[in-house]
Amino acid sequence: MKKLFLFLVVVCTMFLISSCGEKNVENVTIILEDGREIRLELYPDVAPLTVKNFLMLVDAKHYDGVVFHRVIEGFMIQTGGYYVSNGKLKEKPSVVQIYGEFSSNGFTNNLKHKAGVISMARTTEKNSASDQFFICSAKSSHLDGEYAAFGKVRDNKSLRIVKEISRVETRKYNEFEDLPKEMITIKTIVRG
C-alpha cells in the first residue's frame, strides 16, 4: 500500500510539473510557393495584441501572395506588405496599426531577438506596426526592447529555411535596397 501511494505521489507530481511548464502557444505554418514550410509558434502571453492581429490577418488570407521584400544575410528576412503584379512590386492595402508591445514602449516583453524569432516591423513611430513582420536569421540584440517579438520557429528545418532565404542574392529596386533578385513568395499562412 505504501509503495502504491508513493507511486501515485510521484506520478501526480510529474504531471503537475509538466503541466506548469506549458505555455500558451499558437502554431502557424508559412507555406512558400516552392513548397517549403516555415513552422512557427506564437506567444499570446508575451505579446497578446500582436499575436491577435497576426492571426486575424492569417485568417483573412492577407498574407497570401506576399513576397519577402527585404532580405539581409546575418540579420533577418522581412515580408507582409508587398506582392508582385505584372512584374512590379505593389504595396498591400494598409491595415490598422497596433500598439508596440516592447519595453521602450512601456510593455514587458522579454523575448530576445535571436535566430528564428519572429517580430513586427515598424517605422520610427513605436505604434506603427501593422502587417509587416520579420524573422531573425541571426542574433539581433539591438532590437531587444525596441520591436515586438512574438514567437519563434518550431524546428531546425524551419530555421534552416530562414537562413537560406537570408542568403539569396539581392538587388536595389526603387526605394528597396535588399529585394531578392528572384522573388520568394508566400503561398499562404495557415494555423497549425
BELNOR-V682553 format. One record per backbone hydrogen bond with DSSP energy under -1.0 kcal/mol. NH is the residue of the N-H (numbers start at 1). CO is the residue of the C=O. If there is no record, write none. Layout:
# BELNOR-V682553
nh:NH co:CO
nh:NH co:CO
This chain:
# BELNOR-V682553
nh:5 co:1
nh:6 co:2
nh:7 co:3
nh:8 co:4
nh:9 co:5
nh:10 co:6
nh:11 co:7
nh:12 co:8
nh:13 co:9
nh:14 co:10
nh:15 co:11
nh:16 co:12
nh:17 co:13
nh:18 co:14
nh:19 co:15
nh:20 co:16
nh:21 co:17
nh:22 co:19
nh:26 co:42
nh:28 co:40
nh:29 co:190
nh:30 co:38
nh:31 co:188
nh:32 co:36
nh:33 co:185
nh:35 co:32
nh:38 co:30
nh:40 co:28
nh:41 co:152
nh:42 co:26
nh:43 co:150
nh:46 co:43
nh:47 co:43
nh:51 co:47
nh:52 co:48
nh:53 co:49
nh:54 co:50
nh:55 co:51
nh:56 co:52
nh:57 co:53
nh:58 co:54
nh:59 co:55
nh:60 co:56
nh:61 co:58
nh:62 co:57
nh:64 co:61
nh:65 co:186
nh:66 co:63
nh:67 co:82
nh:68 co:184
nh:69 co:78
nh:70 co:78
nh:71 co:178
nh:72 co:76
nh:75 co:72
nh:76 co:72
nh:77 co:135
nh:78 co:70
nh:79 co:133
nh:83 co:90
nh:85 co:88
nh:88 co:85
nh:90 co:83
nh:92 co:81
nh:98 co:129
nh:102 co:100
nh:104 co:145
nh:105 co:102
nh:106 co:103
nh:107 co:102
nh:114 co:112
nh:116 co:136
nh:117 co:114
nh:118 co:151
nh:119 co:134
nh:120 co:148
nh:121 co:132
nh:128 co:125
nh:133 co:79
nh:134 co:119
nh:135 co:77
nh:136 co:117
nh:137 co:75
nh:138 co:75
nh:140 co:113
nh:143 co:140
nh:144 co:141
nh:146 co:143
nh:147 co:143
nh:149 co:147
nh:150 co:118
nh:152 co:41
nh:153 co:116
nh:154 co:39
nh:159 co:155
nh:160 co:156
nh:161 co:157
nh:162 co:158
nh:163 co:159
nh:164 co:160
nh:165 co:161
nh:166 co:162
nh:168 co:165
nh:171 co:179
nh:173 co:176
nh:176 co:173
nh:179 co:171
nh:181 co:169
nh:186 co:66
nh:187 co:31
nh:188 co:31
nh:190 co:29
nh:192 co:27
